[in-house]
Amino acid sequence: MSWIDQRPDDAMDGAFTAVGPEAVRTVEPAVFREAMSRLGAAVHVLTTAGPGGKAGTTATAVCSVSDAPPTLLVCLNRRSQTNPLVVENGVFCVNTLGHDGADIADIFAGRTGVAGGDRFASGEWLTLSTGSPVLASAVIAFDCRIIEVRSVGSHNVFFGAVETVRAGPGGPALVYHDRAYKQV
């Protein structure tokens, strides 16, 4: 059996996770991470600004929740330096990168050594209704105000009401698949 076929009842070394009132058996985190690497996802730069300061990070865990009212969710590791600022500011912007956005993605992912506010030296930035930084070259930007936060495992799930949408230049988007950037 390959690792991708592994189910919790197939493995003696599965992990137990407290999800509800009772522990739930899950696959090992390494197995899950490897499986998720095969799931292609759009690459976004999540930004925030406000009383807590300005910050941003690269994210692929972004999803539409509803169009009535327009709502997105984003997942951020609570150990991320951006996480507490998003919580304090109460706002975020999801900037979906175009095919040529790999350099910006790497900067905001922390792969280049550029940290904090210095990350915003790359690219052209503007603001919309929430004051969160909006990348001018983003294929699409969703400017959101947090309406709910849920703590799940190692991450916070932020639900954001979409206040403003900005369409950027058209063309292929950047995706992350099999641990590499690709164009779609």
Secondary structure, DSSP 8 states (H G I E B T S, - for coil): --GGG--GGG-TT-EEEE-SSSEEEE--HHHHHHHHHTS-EE-EEEEE-STT--EEEEE--EEEEEETTEEEEEEEETTSSSHHHHHHH-EEEEEE-BTT-HHHHHHHTT-SS--GGGGGGSS-EEE-SS--EEETT-SEEEEEEEEEEEEETTEEEEEEEEEEEEE---S-BEEEETTEEEE-
